[in-house]
Amino acid sequence: MSSVHTNLAKLSHWPTQLLAAKQPPAKRNATRTPANTRRPEQQSCIGPAQASIFHNLWWLDAATDGKWKLITAGPTSGFIASMPMFTRSFLGQRYIGMPPLTRTLGPTFARVSAGAKLSDRVRFRLLSELINKLPDVIGFRQRFDPECDDLLAFQVSGFSIGVDYTYRFANCSDTGAIWEGMRDKTRNAIRRSQDLLQVSRSLDVAEFVELYEANLQRSGKSMALERERLQKILKAAVVNEAGISLLCRTAGGEVVAAIFVVWDDRYCYYLLSTRDERITCNGAVSLLLWDALQFAGQMHRGFDFDGFGTHGAANFVRQFGARLVPRWTLLRAPRLVRALLMSRSRFFNSEP
């Protein structure tokens, strides 16, 4: 365990005054940022306690240039429900999908009467009202936040419900227990990387985006998201004190790998990563994730590894010992439209 505590002493480039004792960063700035003033109900319903960073007004505005809408239901038995909507165009028609770089959305509930309790019956009524207010589009697909798992109203309304997974730590305050719960292979990779690399934390979004794009280009790939859009979203996270990049450098100052982490009141999210394949150092990303877990622990947050798309990625993330958590994907579209949309998954999936 000595390496665990030694690594903390090596870290540099902490943002100053990152945390407020009683008012978490994401919520504090979300309330003061004049992000979206189209309707009063947007201001009052979008920030309940269970909402993720991706529900924040400033996140949605940065991801869509303010071209999103909020549908609301209630009040019913002391609660209001709300759900952000972002429409895209496909074959000349509109469909509801996920905004760029937005990992999860779905409905949230806000208590408007003191002492009110959200029963299954009230939740079903509110969700049914939201569904009835959905705009007239050719299709709907959203990945819901893991906290939204009562989907009966959607099922009986003709939605197909799929699942993908992420790995999560509920709370990272006990980093010693997390370290002990890792696979030996991962701990050894982190130890080796600590001897060769220096981890720093940075609020420089332009530097991260430049690294991200350059490494993709060297691999013969292009960015799935426009550079300006990516930079705008990450910049909004930094401005609202809800995002930071973590970088691994060699002794000569070369950046081997970098990740970008965002957070809300409950979780830090492993949002993006990039690695310079010209430099051989297999443990760099593991070291960065270990630093991110310690970062989450110091903020008393959990950590979300944000899913995975391949067997190799799933195996890599599993080595850290987190818990497998389902995220529900809801789809509704006519059969032919569904086939067309699913055959062009870039229209439905969050980017990049």
N, C-alpha and C positions, 0 to 999 in steps of 0.2 A: 504493500500500500504506500510505500514511501514515494514511488513514482507519481502517485495520484496527487499528493500534496506538493511535490516539487514542481509539477507542471503548472499548477496555479501561480506559483511565484514567477514563472517565466513569461506569463502572458502580458501583452502590452496593448496600447491603443484602445483602452476602455473609453466609451463615451462618458463625458462628465455628467453627473446628476441624472443617471439613467432612470432611477426609480423614485417615485414619491411614496411616502410611507402608507398613506391611506387612499391614494387615488392613482390606480394603475395607468401606465403611459398611454396605452391604446385608447382607453376610455377618456382620459383627461383631455387629450388633444382632439379626439373625435367630437367632443362637445363644443370646443372652441373654434374649430375649423369651419369656415362658411362654405361647406362643400356642396350642399344641394338644398335649395330653398323653394322648390317648386310647389310643395303642398305642406301644410302644417302637419298632417298625419305622418309624413315621412320623418319629421323631426321627433315625433313622440313615440313612434312604434318600432323603430329600427334598432334600438339599443337595449333589449332585455338582457338579463344576465347570461342566458344560454347562447346568445349570438356569438359567432366566431368573428375573427378579424375580417373575414371576407364579406360579412354583412355590413361593415362600417360604411357610412356615407362616403367618406373620403376614398376608400378603396374602390367602391363601385364607380365613383366619378372618374377616378384615374384610369380605371380599366376600360371605361366605355365613353369617355368624354361627356359624362352626364346623361347618356342616352339609355337610361334604364328607368323602369317604373316600379312602383310599389303598390301592390294590391293589399287591401286590408279587410278584415272581417270583425264584426262585433261593434260595440262591446256586448259580450254575453257572459252573464254570471261573474262579472268583475274582471274579464280578460278581453284583450284585443289580440288578434293574430295578424301577422303580416308576412309577405313573401316577395322578395325582389324578383323582377322579371327583366330579362334582356333578350331582345328579339334580333334575329339575323335574317338574311334573305337567302332563299334557296329555290332555284327554278322559278324565280319571279314571285315567290310566295314567302310569307314570314313564318318563322318557327322560333320557339323559345329554347335557348341553349345556355351554355355557361359563358360568362365573360372571360376575356383573356386572363390567363394566369390565376384564375379563381378556382380553388380546389373543391370547395363545397359551398352550397347555399341551402335552400329549403326554407320552410316556414319557421317562425319564431313566435313566442307568446309573451305578452307583457301584461302584468297585473295592473289594473287601474282602480281597483277597490281594495282597501286594506282588509286583510284577513281572507280574501277570496282564495279558493283552492281549485286547482285545475284538474277536474275529474275527467275520466275517459269520455263521459257523455258530452261534457263541454268541449273537450278537444275535438271530438268527432264533429260536432255542430260547427265549430269555427273552421275546421279544415274543409268541410263540405261547402261552406259559404265561400271560402277562398277559391275552391275548384270551380264553383259556378261563376265566379268573376273573372276567370282566365280569359284573355283576349282570344278572338277568333283567328287561330293560326293553324298551319297544316301539321304541326308537330310540337311536342314538348319533350325535353330531356334535361333533367338536372340531377347532379349528384348531391344528395343531402348530407348535412353534417351528421356524424355518428350519434349525436345526442337526439336526433329526430328519428325515432324508431317505431312510433305508433303510426302505421301507414294504412290502417283499415279503410279510412275514408277514400284514399287514393285507389286502393284495390277494388272497392265496390263501384268506383267511378270509371273503371275500364283501363286503368294504368297498369302496365307491366312493371314488375319490380325485380330489378337485378341487384347484384352485389359485387363490389370489389372490396379490397382490404387495405388496411394500413396497419402499421405497428405503432403502439403508443406506450409511453410511461405515464401513469396518472399523475405522478409528482416526482420531481428529480432532486428534491432537497437532500435525500440520503445518497450522495454520489458514491459513497463507499460501498453501499449495497449494490448499486448499479455496476460498479467496477467488478465486484465479486461475482455478479450474475452473468457477466460476459463470457463468451467462449474463450478458451486459452489462446486460440489462434488470433483473435481480435486484440486481446490484451498485449500479446507479444508484438503484433504489428504496430500498436500504439507506442510501446516502449522503444522499439527500434527507430520509429519516426521521430520521437522526442529527442533522440541523440543527434539527429541529422538536420532537423527542421525547427524553425521558430514560428509560433502561431501569433498572429496579431489580429486585432479587431478594428474595423474601419467603417466610417460613415460615408466614404467616397463612392457614390453610386456609379459615377462615370468610369472609375477604375475597374469595378467589377464587370460592368457591361462590356468594356473593351476586352477584358480577359475572356469573357464568355464567348464573345463573337469571334475573337482571334483563334481560340482553341477549336471552335466548330469549323472555321474555314480551313484550318490546317488538317482537319479530319475529312475534308471534302463535303461538309454538310453546311446547310444554311439555317439561319434562325427561323423557327416556326412563328415567331412573333416579331413584328417590326421593331427595330432598335429603339425608335422614339417611344413606342408604347411600353416596352419593357422598362426603359429608363424612367418614364413617367410614373409607373406603378411603384417601382422600387424607391424612387425619390419621395413619393407620397408616404411610404412606410417610414422612411428615415425622418421626414419632417414631423410626422405624428409620433415619433419616438416609439416605433413599433417594428423596426427593421435594422439589420446590421449585417455586414459581410465579414466573414472570417477567412483569413488567408494563411497559407503555409509558404514560407520562404526558405530557400537554402541559405547557407552561410554567406554566399555571394549576393544575396538579395533577390534572386530569381523567384518568381511566384510559381510554385509547383501545382497548387490546387487552391480552389476557393469555393466557399458555399455562401448562400444568402439565407438568413433566418429571419422570420417574422414572428410576431407574437400578439396574443390578446390577453385577456385577464386570466385565462386558465392554461393555455398551451403555447409553447414555441413550435414553429413549423419549419421543417427542412424543405425550403421552397425550391432552391436551384443549386446546382453544383457544376463545376467545371474543372478540368485537369489538363495540364500540358503534357501530352503523351510523349514529347521529346525527352522529358526528364523521367528517369526510372526511379520511382519511389512508391511502392504499392500501398504503403500504409498512410499516405498523406490524407486521404478523405476520412479514414478511420480516426486519425488524430483530430481532424477538424470536427467530426461528429462528437468525439469525446469532449472536446472543448465546448461545443454547443450544449451538450448535456449538463456540463458544469455551469454554464451560463444560465440555463433554464433553472437549475437548482438554486442558484443565488437569487433568482427572482421568484422562487417558490412556485414555479410553473411545472406543468407536465411537458412532454415532448412528443410530437407527432412526426413520424418519419415520412408521411405524405405519400403512402402507397408505393407501388412498384409495377413495372410493366413487363418484366421478364423473370424467368426462373433464377437467373444469376443475381439480379437485383434483389429479389426476395430472399435468397440465401445470404447475401451480404448483410442486409438489414437484420435478418433474424439472429445473427451472431451477437447482437448487442443485448439480447435478452428481454426485449419489450413484449408487450401483450398484443396478440392479433385482434384487430377490431374491425367489424364490418362497416362499410359505408354503402348506403342504399342508393341505387340509380333508378330513377323513375322515368318511364317512357310512355308516351301516348301519341299514336299517329296511325292513319290508315295503313293497311298491310303493304301496299305498293310503295307509299311514301316512306314507310319505315325501312323497307329494303333498300331504297335509294339512299336514304340518309345514312343508314348503318354501313353501306358499302363505301361511303365517303366519310369516314370517321372524323376527319379533320373538321367537319362542320359541327360535330357534336362535342368533341373533346375540348377541355380547357387547354389553352396554349400558354407557353410552349410545352 
